């Protein structure tokens, strides 16, 4: 299972580099089911891996002028505030044992994995629709600040709660709201994910026991993957791969739902 976990870590990076998202929603399942880490700690590990990997991948986009730092700040600052609030107060406030219904115990880890499964299914639906709502455009529109701030708060809350970078939400927002070209949206998304995930990890560090050798090895492999994905993005249209990746994410989401409810 550990070897499978390292192989999956490559896919995390390739996905982030190629389509600007998707990798983050694989990281927690990889940590939980392949490396045997409890869900609460896995969300913290995910923040580190996704944050460091996205930061590395964003460098090449930034050098090519395909990362809008102004947008990243408008979107990212409210996201950071939401991440801080979620990781500092909301996640610690969730009890380890939430409820027992008909002899079925609902725990904090189970709740986080169920939320993650729902997120994966939702994300897969947007990926399977072949780029619908993500038109290529060369003329960027004006800034809709209230909507961008609202999206930032929502994505930041998700990031803080379940360790997902939210690229599948960020990219449609950038393309549809700002009419940003797809490749520039991918680069900007990586910057935002890096900011959100990196700060989320720092906010959680004092309350989490970290297996640094494992975490650094997974991050190193994922970084290798994002470098490969970034190079592939020059030659391959990421939107063409989104449907296939979406079906994979859908299957994973359904598997998590079944495993956390019926197979307990």
C-alpha angles and dihedrals in degrees: 000000000000091000089050088051092055091047090051089051088066089055090052091058096041091052093051092047096045105040103012095242144030096081093086093059089057097050100073095047089048091052094045103040103027102032097031098234119152114254099247093054091040090062089058092048089049091054090055096045095044094042096050093041094049092047090053093047093047092061095072092046090049092051090053092050091249098123121079105211093186091058091043090057095044090050097033104050096061088042091056090050090052092046091051093050093047098045095041102045115002102049095043089048093060107099120235089236111038104175146325117230117186092335091313110122118212111204133186092252091049092050092051092049092048090051088048091051091052089049091051092051091048091047092048091056091057091046096048091055094083100245092309109170092019104095120177111245137168099199116075117213131219126288119268095199100181092051093045091050091048091050089048092054092048095048091045091054091051091047092051095045104046106008096249118142093216098225091147088062098037098054097052088047092053094044098043101036100037100024087233118174111257098244092048089049089054092052093046091047091055091053092050092046090050091052094046098043096041094052091043090056092049091050090053100040098092092055099044134078106225127207093208099184091055094041095048093046092051091046092050091052092046090050089054087052094051091050088054091045093050090054091047090051090067091061104026129060104233091207090067091058096044096083093054091046089046092058090050091051090047092054090048092050093051090047091054092049091051095043094049096046113023101028099047 
